[in-house]
Amino acid sequence: MSKNKEIGRKGEALALEYLINKGFIILERNYRYGRLEIDIIGQIENTIVFVEVKTRRSKRYGYPEEAVDDKKTDHILSCADHFIYQHQWDGDIRFDIISIILNPEVLIEHIEDAFY
């Protein structure tokens, strides 16, 4: 496994633990629609939350959340549309980013309503 994939998996595991500790019910991990993917889909109360996890070893090349550009946002929105249709969900939805920096200590920032 490449170093970047390893870092990504570690970040997703940390994000999953973080969300569960905040009371989220995890509905899906690595939800796929064609070539599109959403890292985590969770539910908190009556809201489905689509979560993009970005992990970096340091801030040397910027903050992890800065990697969620317009193209990535469009992919997440398209994939979420499929999930919503597939599950006939008509409640509230939200799009969050969990930004994780691993060194020198683990820093987790949860950005709610990051885009829509």
Number of C-alpha atoms within 10 A of each C-alpha: 5 7 8 12 10 11 17 18 15 15 24 23 13 17 26 23 12 15 20 13 10 10 12 19 17 16 13 14 15 13 17 15 16 7 7 16 18 22 20 21 23 21 19 15 10 9 15 23 24 26 27 25 25 23 25 20 18 17 12 7 9 10 15 20 20 10 12 17 9 10 9 14 16 14 16 23 18 16 20 25 13 14 18 15 10 9 8 9 13 10 9 11 17 17 20 19 23 24 22 27 20 16 11 8 9 12 12 17 13 17 15 13 14 16 13 11
